[in-house]
Amino acid sequence: MNCLLDGTIPPSSGLSSSSALVCCAGLVTLRANGKTLSKVELAEICTKSERYIGTEGGGMDQSISFLAEEGAAKLIKFSPLRATDVRLPSGAAFVIANSCVEMNKAATSHYNIRVMECRLATKVILEFHTVCRKLHLLSKSKGLDWEKMLRLHDVQTKLGVSLEEMLTIVEEVLHPEPYSAEEICKCLGISLEELRSQILSQNTQDVSTFKLYQRAKHVYSEAARVLEFKKICSEAPANALQLLGELMNQSYISCREMYECSCPELDRLVDICLQFGAIGSRLTGAGWGGCTVSMVPTDKLNAFLEDVRKAYYQSDVQRLALEKNSLFATKPGRGALVFVEA
């Protein structure tokens, strides 16, 4: 295989440039070798492949890269992987704005620490404090085993409770103060060596404190917002845009305060977008840099783009140099394709 690579996605900007590369490589490899796989199979393989660089990522980016369809957002669920169309209301455009702060997930431990904190919260919820002991009794009858649990979603699924009930459990079981590695070991009945070798990823083994309450609360509340977003799109009330914008704003606040994956530049950019007419605005991607996505009324779009350009990009020489590919309106398009000469 001889490959020539080109692209227009800004690197390390939270727009899935690394996943796009992996998915492109997977699709090209299949084509070059005369093989075929379903979109779902290919998405799952690409998800696993990307983890070889050491990033404990999920499969959202790879899934939408293959399963996307023009004109529709997608609600993606896993185990098994499937996607449902979500028809967005008319009257608004989604605008991408790059903070011009690069964040390389593979070169830092920020992202993996959050994954490990969620993994630890999953395990501690099943073992810790009074409510956790009650859950432990349930676990014996429902086949739960914290040693096999990796995701917060696993706990909810096995217990058969709602997201709202899981948020209540988080409040009752986890404390807001950071957990030390020693406290987690005591709760789970394991040694520090077992924690590092059996649970933590390679680049998080030296982390000494973990915020389990904040991460779990963000994950469950964010999942609830996703389902509420889909519900609003389906029911299409008269104030749908305002309701969706509020969910985006709530999501950003949770990302900033509970998941702590924002940065000063993203905070500034979100403020600017809301100031100049966005109904809702939030970060997209892993965070700690990258882009915001804002929902803007279509009749205000041109003025919005010009105002944000002046307020955020023209006030900084480095940002101004990157402005051309940093601020643009977008809409749902098709997933990965192979173009063949006729």
HELIX and SHEET records of a PDB file:
HELIX    1   1 SER A   17  ALA A   32  1                                  16    
HELIX    2   2 LYS A   39  GLU A   50  1                                  12    
HELIX    3   3 ARG A   51  ILE A   53  5                                   3    
HELIX    4   4 MET A   60  LEU A   67  1                                   8    
HELIX    5   5 LYS A  105  ALA A  107  5                                   3    
HELIX    6   6 HIS A  110  ILE A  125  1                                  16    
HELIX    7   7 HIS A  129  LYS A  142  1                                  14    
HELIX    8   8 TRP A  146  LYS A  148  5                                   3    
HELIX    9   9 LEU A  152  LEU A  159  1                                   8    
HELIX   10  10 LEU A  163  VAL A  173  1                                  11    
HELIX   11  11 ALA A  181  LEU A  188  1                                   8    
HELIX   12  12 LEU A  192  GLU A  194  1                                   3    
HELIX   13  13 LEU A  195  ILE A  199  3                                   5    
HELIX   14  14 GLN A  202  THR A  204  5                                   3    
HELIX   15  15 LEU A  212  GLU A  235  1                                  24    
HELIX   16  16 ALA A  240  GLU A  257  1                                  18    
HELIX   17  17 PRO A  264  GLN A  275  1                                  12    
HELIX   18  18 THR A  298  LYS A  300  5                                   3    
HELIX   19  19 LEU A  301  VAL A  308  1                                   8    
HELIX   20  20 ARG A  309  TYR A  313  3                                   5    
HELIX   21  21 VAL A  317  LEU A  322  1                                   6    
HELIX   22  22 GLU A  323  ASN A  325  5                                   3    
SHEET    1   A 2 ALA A  73  LYS A  77  0                                        
SHEET    2   A 2 ARG A  82  VAL A  86 -1                                        
SHEET    1   B 4 GLY A 280  THR A 284  0                                        
SHEET    2   B 4 CYS A 291  PRO A 297 -1                                        
SHEET    3   B 4 ALA A  92  ASN A  98 -1                                        
SHEET    4   B 4 LEU A 327  THR A 330 -1                                        
SHEET    1   C 2 TYR A 179  SER A 180  0                                        
SHEET    2   C 2 THR A 209  PHE A 210 -1                                        
END                                                                             
